[in-house]
Amino acid sequence: MITIVIISFYSDKKIKDRISEIDKKYKIIIIENSRNIDFKKEVELKYSNVKVILPDQNLGWGKAANQGIKLARTDYVFLTQPDVKLIKNCVNKLEKLILKIRSEFSVITPIDVGNKIFKNYGILNKKKRLLYEDSDIKEVDFVDLTWLINKKKVPNYFWDEKIFLYFEFCDFSKRIRENNGKIFIAKKIFTSHIGSASHEKEFETFSRLNRNWHYNWSRFYFFRKHFGYFFAIKKIFPIFIKLVYKLVLSILRLNNSQDIKFIYKELEGLTCSLLGFSSFYRPYKENTLKKII
């Protein structure tokens, strides 16, 4: 009934932790963007219910998610990440929930308890409409971190493959709502996000470069796609000026070269998005050859 899809990039230990949290009756598809053949052999040998897919290149989130969803033979796919703990038979509880409610939903997501400040769901305009709620579920406008997807309800608007990383959940949720889909949180089912820990520590520098570049690229792309170019310019222009100021100030102060590079990548990602370039940046390419096929 449910297939679990996990998007990974050098998250060996965390992936094994997540597998241990999932009942063996469920099929698990791991899209391993690092092309780590040793990891594939080890995991598939140890876990009979797990299939590791090694794409020819790092697909990012959108393409990898779509590939996993398409490979799943079940009507429901639970899409998750290596740094999200699945608490107390999370997937089993989700299966029981969807059997119980049998409502017309597109996505249901557990409530994340790993961050006490930020929620993994939200309602954009509480005054505009009264959303559906009962003892088990509550309708919301967007969800993040994990997604139990009803494939029959999202056939033509999966994840935007132009987005490599960040703002993909905003785009995904917005398109579901625009197509009259329903998004719910499961009020009694929980996950716990470890936070920026989906990869191994040796890749932290590359990960931060990646985050800085793609966050700003995706932010402008999202605004432009859904609200128009001039709206996006208005939203982004103060950020652009701030980044230029930070970069110049850091150079004049002779700050650490790595810190300067981090700021530069933020500015570069935003500039590339402004100019209409694709989300091409991959800081890992020359630094992970020893583990590539």
C-alpha positions as CSV (number, residue, x, y, z in Angstrom):
1,M,0.0,0.0,0.0
2,I,2.9,2.4,0.8
3,T,6.4,2.6,-0.6
4,I,9.0,4.6,1.2
5,V,11.3,6.8,-0.9
6,I,14.4,8.4,0.6
7,I,16.5,11.0,-1.2
8,S,20.2,10.7,-0.1
9,F,23.7,12.1,-0.8
10,Y,26.4,10.4,1.2
11,S,24.2,9.7,4.2
12,D,25.2,6.1,4.9
13,K,24.8,6.0,8.6
14,K,21.6,8.0,8.8
15,I,20.0,5.9,6.0
16,K,20.7,2.8,8.1
17,D,19.1,4.5,11.1
18,R,16.0,5.3,9.0
19,I,15.7,1.8,7.7
20,S,15.7,0.5,11.2
21,E,12.7,2.7,12.0
22,I,10.6,1.2,9.2
23,D,8.7,-2.1,9.3
24,K,10.3,-4.7,7.0
25,K,6.9,-5.2,5.2
26,Y,7.4,-1.9,3.4
27,K,9.4,-1.6,0.2
28,I,12.1,1.2,0.4
29,I,13.6,2.9,-2.6
30,I,16.7,5.0,-1.9
31,I,17.8,7.5,-4.6
32,E,21.5,7.8,-3.8
33,N,22.7,10.9,-5.6
34,S,26.4,10.3,-4.8
35,R,26.5,7.2,-7.1
36,N,28.2,5.3,-4.2
37,I,28.3,1.8,-5.5
38,D,29.7,0.3,-2.2
39,F,26.8,1.7,-0.3
40,K,24.3,0.2,-2.8
41,K,25.9,-3.3,-2.5
42,E,26.1,-3.1,1.3
43,V,22.5,-2.0,1.8
44,E,20.9,-4.3,-0.7
45,L,22.8,-7.3,0.7
46,K,21.7,-6.5,4.2
47,Y,18.1,-5.4,3.7
48,S,15.9,-7.5,1.3
49,N,13.2,-4.8,1.2
50,V,15.5,-2.0,0.1
51,K,16.4,-1.0,-3.5
52,V,19.2,1.6,-4.0
53,I,19.0,3.6,-7.2
54,L,22.2,5.3,-8.4
55,P,21.4,8.0,-11.0
56,D,24.1,8.9,-13.6
57,Q,24.4,12.3,-11.9
58,N,23.4,14.2,-8.8
59,L,19.7,14.9,-9.6
60,G,19.0,17.1,-6.6
61,W,15.7,16.9,-4.9
62,G,13.0,17.3,-7.6
63,K,14.3,14.9,-10.2
64,A,15.2,12.3,-7.6
65,A,11.8,12.5,-5.9
66,N,10.0,12.1,-9.2
67,Q,12.1,9.1,-10.1
68,G,11.4,7.4,-6.8
69,I,7.7,8.1,-7.0
70,K,7.5,6.7,-10.6
71,L,9.4,3.6,-9.6
72,A,7.0,2.9,-6.7
73,R,4.3,0.3,-7.5
74,T,1.9,1.4,-4.8
75,D,-0.8,4.1,-4.8
76,Y,0.9,5.8,-1.9
77,V,4.5,7.0,-1.5
78,F,6.0,8.3,1.7
79,L,8.8,10.6,0.7
80,T,11.3,11.4,3.4
81,Q,14.9,12.4,4.1
82,P,17.9,10.9,5.9
83,D,17.9,13.4,8.7
84,V,14.2,13.0,9.7
85,K,13.7,10.4,12.4
86,L,10.5,8.4,12.1
87,I,9.0,8.1,15.6
88,K,7.2,5.1,17.0
89,N,6.1,3.2,13.9
90,C,5.4,6.3,12.0
91,V,4.7,4.6,8.6
92,N,2.4,2.0,10.1
93,K,0.4,4.7,11.8
94,L,0.1,6.6,8.5
95,E,-1.2,3.5,6.8
96,K,-3.9,3.0,9.4
97,L,-4.8,6.6,9.2
98,I,-5.4,6.7,5.5
99,L,-7.4,3.5,5.7
100,K,-9.5,5.1,8.4
101,I,-10.2,8.5,6.9
102,R,-10.6,7.5,3.2
103,S,-10.9,11.2,2.3
104,E,-9.9,12.8,-0.9
105,F,-6.4,13.9,0.0
106,S,-3.2,14.6,-2.0
107,V,-0.7,14.7,0.8
108,I,-0.7,13.8,4.5
109,T,2.4,14.6,6.7
110,P,3.3,13.8,10.3
111,I,3.9,16.7,12.7
112,D,7.6,17.3,13.2
113,V,8.7,17.7,16.9
114,G,12.4,18.2,16.2
115,N,12.2,22.0,16.1
116,K,10.3,23.9,18.8
117,I,10.4,27.2,16.9
118,F,9.6,26.3,13.3
119,K,6.7,24.0,12.2
120,N,6.8,21.8,9.2
121,Y,3.4,23.0,8.1
122,G,1.4,26.2,7.9
123,I,-1.8,28.0,7.0
124,L,-1.1,31.1,4.9
125,N,-4.3,33.0,5.6
126,K,-6.3,31.9,8.6
127,K,-9.0,34.5,8.1
128,K,-9.6,33.7,4.4
129,R,-11.1,30.2,4.9
130,L,-12.0,27.7,7.6
131,L,-9.9,24.5,6.9
132,Y,-11.1,21.0,7.6
133,E,-10.1,19.5,11.0
134,D,-11.0,16.6,13.2
135,S,-9.3,14.6,15.9
136,D,-6.8,12.9,13.5
137,I,-6.1,15.4,10.7
138,K,-6.0,19.1,10.0
139,E,-6.0,20.7,6.6
140,V,-3.1,23.1,5.9
141,D,-1.7,25.1,3.0
142,F,1.8,23.6,3.0
143,V,3.9,20.9,4.6
144,D,7.7,20.2,4.6
145,L,10.2,17.5,5.5
146,T,8.1,14.4,4.7
147,W,5.1,13.8,2.4
148,L,2.7,10.8,2.2
149,I,1.6,11.3,-1.4
150,N,-1.5,10.0,-3.0
151,K,-0.3,9.3,-6.5
152,K,-3.8,9.3,-8.0
153,K,-4.3,12.9,-6.8
154,V,-1.0,14.4,-8.0
155,P,-0.5,12.7,-11.5
156,N,0.5,15.7,-13.5
157,Y,2.2,18.0,-11.0
158,F,4.9,16.3,-9.2
159,W,8.1,18.1,-8.1
160,D,9.5,20.9,-10.3
161,E,12.7,19.4,-11.7
162,K,14.3,22.8,-12.4
163,I,14.7,23.3,-8.7
164,F,17.8,21.5,-7.5
165,L,17.3,22.3,-3.8
166,Y,15.1,24.6,-1.6
167,F,11.7,26.1,-2.0
168,E,10.6,22.9,-3.7
169,F,8.1,22.2,-1.0
170,C,6.6,25.7,-1.4
171,D,6.2,25.1,-5.1
172,F,4.8,21.6,-4.7
173,S,2.2,22.6,-2.1
174,K,1.1,25.7,-4.0
175,R,0.5,23.6,-7.2
176,I,-1.5,21.1,-5.2
177,R,-3.7,23.8,-3.9
178,E,-4.1,25.4,-7.3
179,N,-5.3,22.0,-8.6
180,N,-7.9,21.8,-5.8
181,G,-5.8,19.2,-3.9
182,K,-6.0,18.7,-0.1
183,I,-3.0,18.8,2.2
184,F,-3.2,17.5,5.7
185,I,-1.1,17.1,8.8
186,A,-1.5,13.9,10.9
187,K,-2.1,15.3,14.4
188,K,-1.1,12.2,16.3
189,I,1.8,10.9,14.2
190,F,5.3,12.4,14.6
191,T,8.8,12.8,13.1
192,S,11.9,14.6,14.4
193,H,14.1,16.6,12.1
194,I,17.8,16.5,13.1
195,G,18.4,19.6,11.1
196,S,21.0,20.2,8.3
197,A,22.5,16.8,9.0
198,S,21.5,14.7,6.0
199,H,25.1,14.2,4.8
200,E,28.3,13.0,6.5
201,K,30.5,15.6,8.3
202,E,33.3,15.4,5.8
203,F,31.1,17.1,3.2
204,E,30.0,20.0,5.5
205,T,32.0,22.7,3.6
206,F,30.6,21.5,0.2
207,S,27.1,21.3,1.7
208,R,27.2,24.8,2.9
209,L,28.4,26.1,-0.4
210,N,25.6,24.2,-2.0
211,R,23.0,25.6,0.4
212,N,24.2,29.2,0.0
213,W,24.1,29.1,-3.8
214,H,20.8,27.1,-4.3
215,Y,18.8,28.8,-1.6
216,N,19.1,32.2,-3.3
217,W,18.7,30.7,-6.8
218,S,15.5,28.9,-5.8
219,R,14.1,31.8,-3.8
220,F,14.1,34.1,-6.8
221,Y,12.9,31.3,-9.2
222,F,9.9,30.5,-7.0
223,F,8.8,34.2,-6.8
224,R,9.3,34.7,-10.5
225,K,7.4,31.5,-11.4
226,H,4.4,32.1,-9.3
227,F,4.1,35.9,-9.0
228,G,6.0,37.4,-12.0
229,Y,9.4,38.8,-12.7
230,F,8.9,42.3,-11.3
231,F,7.4,41.0,-8.0
232,A,10.4,38.7,-7.7
233,I,12.8,41.7,-8.3
234,K,11.0,43.7,-5.6
235,K,11.3,40.8,-3.1
236,I,14.9,40.0,-3.9
237,F,16.5,43.5,-4.5
238,P,17.1,44.3,-0.8
239,I,18.7,40.9,-0.3
240,F,20.9,41.5,-3.4
241,I,22.1,44.9,-2.1
242,K,22.8,43.4,1.4
243,L,24.9,40.5,-0.1
244,V,27.0,43.0,-2.2
245,Y,27.6,45.1,0.9
246,K,28.6,42.0,3.0
247,L,30.9,40.8,0.3
248,V,32.7,44.1,-0.2
249,L,33.0,44.6,3.6
250,S,34.4,41.1,4.1
251,I,37.0,41.7,1.4
252,L,38.1,45.1,2.9
253,R,38.4,43.6,6.3
254,L,40.5,40.7,4.9
255,N,38.1,38.1,6.4
256,N,38.8,34.4,6.2
257,S,38.8,33.4,2.5
258,Q,36.3,30.6,3.1
259,D,33.8,33.0,4.7
260,I,34.2,35.3,1.7
261,K,33.5,32.4,-0.6
262,F,30.3,31.5,1.3
263,I,29.0,35.0,0.8
264,Y,30.1,35.1,-2.8
265,K,28.2,31.9,-3.5
266,E,25.0,33.4,-2.0
267,L,25.4,36.4,-4.4
268,E,26.3,34.2,-7.3
269,G,23.3,31.9,-6.9
270,L,21.0,34.9,-6.8
271,T,22.6,36.6,-9.8
272,C,22.4,33.4,-11.9
273,S,18.7,33.1,-11.1
274,L,18.1,36.8,-11.9
275,L,19.7,36.2,-15.3
276,G,17.7,33.1,-16.0
277,F,20.4,30.6,-15.7
278,S,19.6,27.0,-14.6
279,S,20.4,25.7,-11.1
280,F,23.7,24.3,-12.4
281,Y,26.0,24.6,-9.4
282,R,27.5,21.4,-8.0
283,P,30.4,22.0,-5.6
284,Y,30.9,18.2,-5.1
285,K,32.0,17.2,-8.5
286,E,35.7,17.3,-8.2
287,N,35.8,16.4,-4.5
288,T,34.0,13.0,-4.5
289,L,35.7,11.2,-7.3
290,K,37.2,8.6,-5.0
291,K,33.7,7.3,-4.2
292,I,32.2,7.6,-7.6
293,I,31.7,4.6,-9.8
